[in-house]
């Protein structure tokens, strides 16, 4: 997988052959074909290994128990985004998924996997937004599903901006997009905002 990610990042998915992956991995072409029927299957496997950093998971009991679920959401997303950027494999996979020049070459199956992960992530965040609305912590007039989709879009924008920069740019100071978004959706921002943990 590491070899595939490296080659994909260097020359793009379309220009990469399974022979290229085999050469970088130090194995025979047959060994690669033993595991993957074709390049599309390899790409799908690489994408399947992505832990989408904007997905908080389906277990929201911690958010239900927390006095400020939006604060916990902010903390969790900040932590997950930072961890994703620090993990070389996850970060290269994010670059493959979000960099314009690389994403255009992804096979249809991989794009479906990515879209499903994004939809699932927005649905989980919407559950937390609904808890915040029930507690009158979400700004009045905001629908939880719409707020969740917007938050997810902000997160994708932050990741995309970083994914298209030079590798060392991950170490720069964090953007304030997530902080500002959370301020904007909270009924009482002073009680909810958490300073992001990005590095």
C-alpha positions in Angstrom: 0.0 0.0 0.0 2.8 2.4 0.9 4.4 1.8 -2.5 1.1 2.4 -4.3 0.5 5.6 -2.4 4.0 6.8 -3.2 3.7 6.1 -6.9 0.2 7.5 -7.1 1.4 10.7 -5.5 4.4 11.1 -7.7 2.9 10.4 -11.2 -0.8 10.1 -10.6 -3.2 7.2 -10.7 -3.7 7.2 -14.5 0.0 7.1 -15.3 0.8 4.4 -12.7 1.0 0.8 -13.6 1.0 -2.2 -11.3 4.5 -2.9 -12.6 5.5 0.5 -11.2 4.0 -0.4 -7.8 5.7 -3.8 -7.9 9.1 -2.3 -8.7 8.9 0.2 -5.8 7.7 -2.4 -3.4 10.5 -4.7 -4.4 8.2 -7.6 -5.4 7.3 -9.2 -8.7 4.5 -8.1 -10.9 2.8 -11.4 -10.3 2.8 -10.8 -6.5 0.9 -7.6 -7.0 -1.5 -9.3 -9.4 -2.0 -12.1 -6.8 -3.5 -9.5 -4.4 -5.2 -7.2 -6.9 -7.0 -8.0 -10.1 -6.2 -4.6 -11.6 -5.2 -1.1 -10.8 -8.8 -0.1 -9.9 -8.9 -2.8 -7.2 -5.6 -1.5 -5.8 -6.9 2.1 -5.7 -10.1 1.0 -4.0 -8.1 -0.8 -1.4 -5.9 2.2 -0.7 -9.0 4.4 -0.4 -10.7 1.9 1.9 -7.8 2.3 4.3 -8.6 6.0 4.8 -9.9 6.9 8.2 -12.0 9.9 7.1 -10.9 12.6 9.6 -14.3 14.4 9.6 -16.2 11.3 10.8 -16.8 11.2 14.5 -18.4 7.8 14.3 -21.8 6.6 15.0 -21.5 6.4 18.8 -22.7 9.7 20.1 -23.3 8.8 23.7 -20.3 10.9 24.8 -22.0 13.9 23.1 -25.3 13.2 24.8 -23.6 13.1 28.2 -21.5 16.2 27.6 -22.9 19.5 28.8 -21.5 21.3 25.7 -21.8 18.8 22.8 -20.6 21.4 20.2 -17.4 22.0 22.3 -16.8 18.3 22.4 -17.4 18.1 18.6 -14.9 20.9 18.0 -12.3 19.3 20.2 -12.8 15.9 18.5 -12.7 17.2 15.0 -9.6 19.3 15.8 -7.9 16.3 17.2 -8.8 14.0 14.3 -7.7 16.5 11.7 -4.3 17.0 13.5 -3.8 13.2 13.8 -4.6 12.7 10.1 -2.0 15.3 9.1 0.6 13.7 11.3 0.0 10.2 10.0 2.0 9.9 6.7 -0.1 7.1 5.2 -3.4 8.8 6.1 -2.1 12.2 4.9 -1.0 10.8 1.5 -4.4 9.1 1.1 -6.1 12.4 1.8 -3.9 14.0 -0.8 -4.8 11.3 -3.3 -8.5 11.8 -2.5 -8.5 15.6 -2.4 -5.8 17.0 -4.7 -7.4 18.1 -7.9 -4.8 16.5 -10.2 -4.8 13.2 -8.4 -8.5 12.9 -7.7 -9.5 13.3 -11.3 -7.8 9.9 -12.0 -9.6 7.9 -9.4 -11.7 5.1 -10.6 -15.5 5.3 -10.2 -15.5 2.7 -7.4 -13.1 4.7 -5.3 -15.1 7.9 -5.8 -18.2 6.0 -4.6 -16.3 4.9 -1.5 -15.2 8.5 -0.8 -18.7 9.9 -1.3 -20.2 7.3 1.1 -17.6 8.2 3.7 -18.4 11.9 3.4 -22.2 11.3 3.6 -21.7 9.1 6.7 -19.5 11.7 8.4 -22.1 14.5 7.8 -24.9 12.2 9.1 -23.0 11.6 12.4 -22.2 15.3 12.9 -25.9 16.1 12.2 -26.8 13.9 15.2 -24.6 16.0 17.5 -26.0 19.2 16.0 -29.5 17.8 16.8 -28.5 17.3 20.4 -27.2 20.9 20.5 -30.4 22.2 19.0 -32.5 20.3 21.6 -30.4 22.0 24.4 -30.8 25.4 22.7 -27.1 25.6 22.1 -27.3 25.8 18.3 -27.9 29.2 16.8 -31.7 29.7 16.3 -32.9 28.9 12.8 -30.2 26.5 11.9 -31.2 23.0 10.9 -28.9 20.3 12.2 -28.4 18.5 8.9 -27.6 21.8 7.1 -25.2 22.8 9.8 -23.5 19.4 9.6 -23.1 19.6 5.8 -21.6 23.1 6.1 -19.2 22.0 8.8 -18.2 19.0 6.6 -17.6 21.3 3.7 -15.5 23.6 5.8 -13.4 20.6 6.9 -12.9 19.4 3.3 -11.9 22.9 2.3 -9.3 23.0 5.1 -7.9 19.6 4.1 -7.9 20.4 0.4 -6.0 23.6 1.0 -3.4 21.8 3.0 -3.3 18.8 0.6 -2.5 21.0 -2.4 0.4 22.7 -0.5 4.0 21.6 -0.2 4.5 18.7 2.3 6.1 20.9 4.9 3.0 23.2 4.9 1.2 20.7 7.2 3.4 22.1 10.0 2.3 25.7 9.5 -0.1 27.5 11.9 -3.7 26.2 11.8 -6.3 28.0 9.8 -9.1 29.5 11.8 -11.9 28.2 9.5 -13.1 25.6 12.0 -13.0 28.0 14.9 -14.9 30.6 13.0 -17.5 28.1 11.8 -18.1 26.8 15.4 -18.4 30.4 16.6 -21.0 31.1 14.0 -23.3 28.2 14.7 -23.3 28.5 18.5 -26.0 30.4 20.3 -23.5 31.4 23.0 -20.1 31.2 21.4 -18.2 32.2 24.6 -19.5 29.0 26.3 -18.7 26.7 23.4 -15.6 27.6 21.5 -12.5 25.5 22.0 -9.2 26.5 20.6 -8.2 24.1 17.9 -5.5 21.6 18.6 -4.0 21.7 15.1 -0.2 21.7 14.8 
